[in-house]
């Protein structure tokens, strides 16, 4: 077997094994979107009127509207967590181990990204299953069609996490990333409200939401769930993924030395 | 001579602070070299450069004949590393940890199994292969890391403060094990430490202080009639 494939399988397997051993992380990752779905959305359905916008062909409940956004939320939290755990859990040792492999560094980072994405996607499916049990109806084929969208969006957000983990030198806790990355990305997107709704209240907010890559990731997932392809969303998500990935590779470049530690 | 470990005119700075100042090391194949220095001497910076965590344009590093900047993959492939920070997954078994590392070097399947068996045997850890790392004491965790560093049959073994946090017995045992690797298997070893009792009389010794190599020679010759500890303290402690 080629060393590339061997290392890819090992890195993905390790991420999976670690995940199985961290049941709290799995439960936390599931509870978060479920609270939004079952509590937040239930309260908001009365207050928010939604018109029929693509990809929907009929009136939908607010719960149905936010499902793709909550899928995105799982990918967003996981993407940040898995990469930032490198810094946060003082896991630098195992990252160093990874980086002393004779395989090219970009490949090793890519493997780790793929491993983290696989775990994220599995969690999204667990969430979709529970949402289904609570009566969120999606086209059956949508569950299949959404897979590539989840992978692309997961890679994009994981790459952002990886880039941040190389650039942020000292991370005291997760709160900083929550405040400055996760919350703005999530709230300034189409996850909770459609963009036209944003435009009604503030054109500036609408514009910010429209350039947020997370919006495009969520829209890609939303359209895929309804067996539709949103080409601009796909283009922006892929572009953002490539950009974040390049930033991550730059951050982990030994000559750039952003992972330099004090001697 | 091209093999062994060669470091030439290596300098490195963090902003304005000089961490390494024109460091030269030359270790012949099969030699045990101790890099002795107080905390903050630049040992970790040197290891960061040797393992290509980061690079510098000032100076060259050659590992078993491979230039680290020109041919990093061959150089890294010839090198086994034991880091100061623990790098084992606590929830995985000893064997799972070793399999993961083997795969990072492109070794899988039966070949990996054979090498893992041999490496654990070498370190007296064979019967613990299936135990979770969390259940091991500090000494056995270190042995696991050393066994892991040997899996890809490196020519050079680098250990950065490998005995940190261990009790006296485990410390002595690990030190003896690595000296054995050198004497019996012809491994070239660079052993960084701040503890003089880990250095044997016949070892090659480098004393690193404030980024400079103060001494380079055989321990016995450097210490002379005095014990190494007092020599080390007089050279590094007095001015600190």
Boltz contact constraints between the chains, C-beta under 6 A:
constraints:
  - contact:
      token1: [A, 1]
      token2: [B, 108]
      max_distance: 6.0
  - contact:
      token1: [A, 3]
      token2: [B, 106]
      max_distance: 6.0
  - contact:
      token1: [A, 6]
      token2: [B, 103]
      max_distance: 6.0
  - contact:
      token1: [A, 6]
      token2: [B, 106]
      max_distance: 6.0
  - contact:
      token1: [A, 6]
      token2: [B, 108]
      max_distance: 6.0
  - contact:
      token1: [A, 7]
      token2: [B, 103]
      max_distance: 6.0
  - contact:
      token1: [A, 7]
      token2: [B, 104]
      max_distance: 6.0
  - contact:
      token1: [A, 10]
      token2: [B, 100]
      max_distance: 6.0
  - contact:
      token1: [A, 10]
      token2: [B, 103]
      max_distance: 6.0
  - contact:
      token1: [A, 14]
      token2: [B, 100]
      max_distance: 6.0
  - contact:
      token1: [A, 21]
      token2: [B, 91]
      max_distance: 6.0
  - contact:
      token1: [A, 93]
      token2: [B, 83]
      max_distance: 6.0
  - contact:
      token1: [A, 93]
      token2: [B, 85]
      max_distance: 6.0
  - contact:
      token1: [A, 93]
      token2: [B, 86]
      max_distance: 6.0
  - contact:
      token1: [A, 93]
      token2: [B, 87]
      max_distance: 6.0
  - contact:
      token1: [A, 94]
      token2: [B, 87]
      max_distance: 6.0
  - contact:
      token1: [A, 96]
      token2: [B, 83]
      max_distance: 6.0
  - contact:
      token1: [A, 97]
      token2: [B, 87]
      max_distance: 6.0
  - contact:
      token1: [A, 100]
      token2: [B, 51]
      max_distance: 6.0
  - contact:
      token1: [A, 100]
      token2: [B, 76]
      max_distance: 6.0
  - contact:
      token1: [A, 100]
      token2: [B, 81]
      max_distance: 6.0
  - contact:
      token1: [A, 101]
      token2: [B, 104]
      max_distance: 6.0
  - contact:
      token1: [A, 102]
      token2: [B, 73]
      max_distance: 6.0
  - contact:
      token1: [A, 102]
      token2: [B, 76]
      max_distance: 6.0
  - contact:
      token1: [A, 102]
      token2: [B, 77]
      max_distance: 6.0
  - contact:
      token1: [A, 254]
      token2: [B, 52]
      max_distance: 6.0
  - contact:
      token1: [A, 254]
      token2: [B, 54]
      max_distance: 6.0
  - contact:
      token1: [A, 254]
      token2: [B, 55]
      max_distance: 6.0
  - contact:
      token1: [A, 255]
      token2: [B, 55]
      max_distance: 6.0
  - contact:
      token1: [A, 257]
      token2: [B, 54]
      max_distance: 6.0
  - contact:
      token1: [A, 260]
      token2: [B, 54]
      max_distance: 6.0
  - contact:
      token1: [A, 263]
      token2: [B, 19]
      max_distance: 6.0
  - contact:
      token1: [A, 263]
      token2: [B, 42]
      max_distance: 6.0
  - contact:
      token1: [A, 263]
      token2: [B, 44]
      max_distance: 6.0
  - contact:
      token1: [A, 263]
      token2: [B, 45]
      max_distance: 6.0
